Amino acid sequence: MSNAPSPYGCPTNAFDPYPYDFCGGYSNSKIPEKAAKPPHTFFSVDWVETATEHVVVADIPGMDKEDVKVQMEDGKVLEISCERIGQMVGVTDKWHRQERTTGRCSRRFPVPENAVREKVTAHLDKGVLTVTLAKKEEENDKIKVVEISG
């Protein structure tokens, strides 16, 4: 499958069921996306659909379980959010460089129709968050045999 050009400036797949993630919101920018967005604005996410589940893997280094929130809104939107609180800076401290950012960030994704909204799990290990959504079992019986009475 090849990537088709997108009017939003980032590659999309013509058969992608989630076409509305506009590459982080900087899609029409002439500046490369890595340079355009501050490092704390978004975190990298992979989403894979297997035969039995949807798996979302997010890189959120330096975050503890208490700093991360995973929630489902109306069974339609999966939101992953986190907050990093900065160190207290003393009056006498002499900082030479401060690159680690503080603040909040979040990502929102549409929940697929074939996901079981009641079966969502999340696990955080070494800065990698894994959210698993179970899939509904597909009905293989597309043809229903109707008994004839009489």
N, C-alpha and C positions, 0 to 999 in steps of 0.2 A: 504494500500500500504506500503510495507516495503522498507527501505533504502538498496540499494545495495552497496557493497564495491566499492570504487573508486580507480583507479590507482594514483590519485592525493592526496590521504591521507585524504579526507574529505567525509562525506556521500553525495551521490547524489541519486536522484530518477531516475529509468530507464526510466520513461515517462516524465521527466522534459524537457520542450522546451527550457530552457536556461542553457545548461550544461557547459558553458564555463566560469562561475564565479568561479575561482579556490580557493574559500574560503579565499580571501584576499591575495593570493600570497605566503603564508607560509605553503602550504599544505604538503610538503614533510618533514617539519621540525619535529624533535623529541621533540622540545620544545612546550608546549601548546601554542595555538595561542594567547591567552590573554597576555602571557609573551613575545611572539616573536615579536609582532608588537608594535611600539611606540603608545601611545594613540592618537596622532594627525594624524596618517597616514590615518586611515579610520574612517568612522562613520557608525553606525549600520543602516541597511535598511531592511524594510519588503516590499515585493511585493505581492499583492493579485490580482487575476483576478476574477471579478464578472461577472454577466450576461451582464452588459452594459458597463463596463469600467475596465481599469487596474489602480490600485492605488499603488503608491510608497510612503512609509512613512519613513522619515529619521530623526533620532535623531541628532540634531546639537545644543546642548545647548550653551547658551551664544552668539549666533549669531544674528545679526540684519539683516533685509531684505537687507540692502546695502552690507552686507558681503557675501551674498549667490548669486550664479548664476546658473540658470537652462537653458540649451540650448539643441537643437536638431541638430545633425550634419547630413546633407543630408537626413533627415527623417529616418535614420537607427540607430542612436545611441543617447540615452538620457544621458546627462552628468550633474551631480550635483557637483558643486564645491563651496568651501568657503575659506575664508582667515581670519585668526585672527591675528591682529597686536598687538604686545606687548606694554606694558607700557614703557614710557620713564624712564630710570633709572638714577637718579641723582648721581653725584659724591659723595655726602655726605650720600646717602641712605645706610642703613645697612640692607641688605636682609638676613633673617633667612632661608627662604625656597622659592623656585619658582618652583611649579609643573605645573602650567597652561602653556600649550605650545602655541607657536606662529607659524605661517606658513600657508601653503596652503594644502588642501586635496581635493580629488575628487573621484567620483565613476562614472563608465560608464556602461551602460546596453544596450543590443540590443533591439531595438523597435520591438515588435511583428508585424507580417504581418497583423493581424486583428485590429490594432490600427489606428485611424484616426489621421494622423500627424498634421492636422490643428486645432484639438480640444484638446489642452493641456492646463491645468491650474495648477497653483502652489499657495499654501497658507502657510504662516509661522505663527505659533502661539505658543508662549512660548517654543521656541527651537525645535519644531516639524514641519518639512516641509512635506507637503502633495502635491504630484504631481499626477494629474489625467489625464489619456489618455482615451478618449472615444473610444469605440470599433465600428467597422463597423457592420451594421446590417447583420445578416446571411441570406442568401437566402434559404428560406425553400422550394422553388420550384425547386427541383433537376430534376424534369421531366417537360419538356416543351411540351405542346400539339401543334402539327403542324396542321393547317387547310389544308384540301385537297380542291383544286380548281377544277372546271370542270363540 
